[in-house]
Amino acid sequence: MENVKILEVINLKKYFPLKSASFRPFAQRQYLQALDGISFAMYKNEILGIAGESGCGKTTTGNILAGLYEKTSGQVIYKGKDISNLKGKELKQWKKDVQMIFQDPFNSLNPRFTVFRNVVEPLRIYGLNKNVNEIEVVSNALEAVELRPAKMFLYRFPHQLSGGQRQRVSLARCLVINPKFIIADEPVSMLDVSIRSAFLELLKNLQQEEELNVFYISHNLSEIRYISQRMVILYLGKIAEIGSTDQVIDNPKHPYTQKLISAVPIIDPNRKRERISIEGEIPDLVNLPPGCRFQSRCSYAEKKCFAIDPELIQIEDGHSVACHLYSRS
Amino acid sequence: MLLEIENLKTSYRTKEGVVRAVDGVSLKLAKGKNLGLIGESGCGKTTIVKSLLRILEKNGQIIEGKIKFENEDLVKMDEKHFNNILWDKIALIPQSSMNSLNPVYKISSQIFEAIKLHRKDAKKRKGAYLSKMIEYFILMGLDPKRINQYPHQFSGGMTQRAAIAMAMILNPALIIADEPTTALDVITQDQILKNLLELREKFNSSILLVTHDISLVSETCDHVAVMYAGKLVEYGNVKEIFNEPLHPYTMGLLNAFPDIQTSDKLLVSIPGIPPNLISPLSGCRFANRCPFRVELCMEEPRFIRKSFKDEHYVSCHRVDEAENLRTLAKDPKIWKTLKS
């Protein structure tokens, strides 16, 4: 892997103000800390997996990168520039470069548009070369996602397609304007197991052929293991662990990662899984206690963990963890 | 046998025609054992559950077949008798407990409601039942102080725990769990399953686990039934089916599942989609997606017992070549040669 940083996220925060709080004086307003200072980089031509439980901020991160949410603070740096300072042409280029695949293939396509119209939409919005033959471009995109022959699919409506085919149409819609980034938010979680791997395989191949960068959001660690080269484990809006997929899954360091991995059921009935039990409740994201966010469920928690929030520390090449167990003291 | 389903056929009447959602399925579940029912969406697994519990939609109907529970046929049973059995002997753990609990009643009142219906001494011995409720709450890993709270004060995982406590309160012989942990996070899923299995063990109940997640079945069940397009394609002991599947669909499914432990497993994908269950079908229903189909597959295969050391049934014409097919099925390329 070439180590060229293509995108860098620095100390990204996203606080959602609580509705009930809007009548309070400013200083007393309450916020839900969906993301509280995460930093990571994406290297050229890689699939980065983002894993964590619901509410950990993985979708929020994706939505900020896609420009669907305003961030509260922090920076997202692309080609040396912070994306929130982009204007005019540059902003349009960035928006064109980043495309998203949503979780639900049944709601993310316009049901009244044909496949052709759904896929051609971004092409028209970004006003690419007027002379291109739209049908040809769309057909090529459909063929690229293995909807063959494309002619068969062009004038069908989404309701005539299966879930897997719809998700391919979503992917074709991304590809049609040659993006640099694809943000895939649980793209296969609503598909049947027997066709999931075909979509993963397709995404993997396209990523290599087209030199795409994929930001792959999923709660399913087996899927992330299969598809991504590096991964991030989020816990309640903070990065718990980051590293290559093999490092994180074969040699998890953070107590949370260890528990998460030990909770994944194994398909092979001949292997027994060692369960690491986990106690305690997940704290409320509005009134977070001081110190490490995992303190209430961690069996290694000591005094320090209730006072100081651990920083991400590099423990081996490319593998960092935010836990006091590994701080040099 | 605790539960024996014999040649069950359930259909739905729709505008387009009759959908034969379950088309002649036979299953059995022994007391104290767990059976996993797996298959893709639309294969009929939930319809079986609905037929069993008499909660089919208005357009659904059991055409023929028997559902024998403790040697009584549930299909023919009168309403009153059936209602007595329900909850007392057969309990359901629903997929989304958030929607199955009544939001305006306290959890404790809802559980007590179920007890009142089935135990005559409920009012007299309220104290005893309350302490039983608390015991079940603790067994399910819930804080007993929460027993008088309302469902909205519970998180998703907690309502699921409460729903399980509620289902188990009368020590039913059969627990039907329809995708019980699909909406939950891995860690919560793991804890809840652990609690459920411990509780089951304690009272020697049986679980019918309906799920699309085959790894859950591999870890929790003794037997597994694989469904495809309204038919049972394979049934047998978990170890046998996972180690030596006989039906190409089962082989494909097992090879399609990513494994967290290994990064180099080649995943296969089964191209195509299941057939429309409205149109009259002939032959093996998996034939159009099966890379190993031969001409014979135009005829419907019989559901035959293949292994005698443990009951292992399969419906495939090429079952004698299964060992060879298993090796071939591991290669994703084989599956790709198919054009659907």
Contacts between the chains, C-beta under 8 A, distances in Angstrom:
chain1	res1	chain2	res2	distance
A	53	B	185	4.1
A	53	B	186	7.4
A	53	B	187	6.7
A	53	B	188	7.9
A	54	B	185	5.7
A	162	B	273	4.9
A	164	B	273	7.8
A	192	B	40	4.2
A	192	B	41	5.9
A	192	B	212	7.1
A	193	B	40	7.1
A	193	B	212	6.1
A	193	B	213	8.0
A	193	B	214	7.3
A	193	B	253	6.4
A	193	B	256	5.5
A	193	B	257	6.2
A	194	B	40	6.1
A	194	B	252	6.2
A	194	B	253	5.9
A	194	B	256	5.3
A	194	B	269	6.8
A	194	B	270	4.1
A	195	B	269	5.8
A	195	B	270	6.8
A	195	B	271	7.8
A	196	B	256	6.8
A	196	B	269	7.4
A	197	B	256	5.0
A	197	B	258	7.1
A	197	B	267	3.7
A	197	B	268	6.5
A	197	B	269	4.4
A	198	B	269	3.3
A	198	B	271	7.0
A	199	B	269	8.0
A	200	B	258	7.8
A	200	B	267	7.0
A	201	B	267	6.8
A	201	B	269	6.6
A	201	B	332	7.6
A	219	B	185	6.6
A	219	B	186	7.0
A	220	B	258	7.9
A	221	B	186	7.3
A	221	B	260	5.3
A	222	B	257	7.6
A	222	B	258	4.0
A	222	B	259	6.1
A	222	B	260	4.3
A	223	B	258	5.6
A	225	B	258	6.6
A	225	B	259	7.9
A	225	B	260	5.4
A	225	B	263	5.8
A	226	B	258	4.3
A	226	B	263	7.4
A	226	B	265	7.7
A	226	B	267	6.6
A	245	B	263	7.0
A	246	B	263	6.2
A	249	B	260	6.4
A	249	B	263	7.9
A	259	B	187	6.2
A	260	B	186	6.3
A	260	B	187	6.3
A	261	B	260	6.7
A	262	B	190	7.9
A	263	B	186	4.6
A	263	B	187	4.7
A	263	B	189	7.1
A	263	B	190	3.8
A	263	B	191	8.0
A	264	B	186	5.8
A	264	B	215	7.8
A	264	B	260	4.9
A	265	B	190	7.4
A	265	B	213	7.4
A	265	B	215	4.0
A	265	B	216	5.4
A	265	B	218	7.1
A	265	B	219	4.9
A	266	B	215	6.1
A	266	B	218	6.9
A	266	B	219	6.8
A	266	B	259	7.2
A	266	B	260	7.4
A	266	B	261	6.7
A	267	B	214	6.1
A	267	B	215	4.3
A	267	B	218	5.3
A	267	B	242	7.2
A	267	B	254	7.0
A	267	B	257	5.2
A	267	B	259	5.8
A	268	B	218	6.9
A	268	B	242	6.9
A	268	B	259	7.2
A	268	B	261	8.0
A	269	B	218	4.7
A	269	B	219	7.6
A	269	B	238	5.4
A	269	B	239	5.0
A	269	B	242	4.7
A	269	B	243	7.1
A	270	B	239	7.4
A	270	B	243	7.0
A	271	B	261	7.5
A	273	B	219	7.1
A	275	B	190	6.7
A	275	B	194	6.9
A	277	B	191	7.7
A	278	B	187	5.9
A	278	B	191	6.9
A	282	B	155	7.9
